[in-house]
Amino acid sequence: MPAVVDLNKCSGCGDCRQACPTGAIEIVDGKAKIDESTCADCGACVDVCPTGAISLP
């Protein structure tokens, strides 16, 4: 299951986008958006998110 973004916590900083090895994350309207079909469930985005907005279910 792909990573999930809590939009209330997401600051749109883009750290997750830069950390994603598959390019599955875009910043859309100031929030991270994860492409479920590309996400590898690796957790790289979870580790770098400064606000704790991303989690793996």
N, C-alpha and C positions, 0 to 999 in steps of 0.2 A: 504494500500500500504506500502511495507517495506521501511525501512530507505535507504537512498542513500549516497554513499561515493563519494566525489570529490577527485579523485586520485591525482590531482595536489596539493591539500592541505594536504593529508594524510601523516603523518610522520612514520606510522607503529609502533607507541609506544606501542600499545596493551591495552591501558586503556579501550577502548570500549569493547574489548574481555572479559576483566575481569568484566566489569559492566553488560554485557548482561545476563539476568536471564534465557534465553532459550538456551544459547550456540550457537547462530546463527552466530557468527562472528569468523573468522579465519584471521590470518595474512599470506598472500600469496605473495611471492616475495616482501616483505617489505611494503605491503599495506593491509588495512582492506578489507575483502570480506564478504559480508552479504548473508547468505543463506535465500533466499526469502521465502522458504517453512517453515522455522523455526522461522523467525522474528515475534515477537508479536506486533510490532509497538508501543512499550511502551515509547520509547524516552530516555531510560537510557543511551544509547551510545551517543546520541546527547548532553546530559548534561555533560558528562565527557570528551568529545573530546577537547583537548587543542588547536587545530588548527582550529576548526570550520568546519572540513571536512565532518561531517555527518549531514544530515538533513532529516526531514520527509516531504514528498511531500504534 
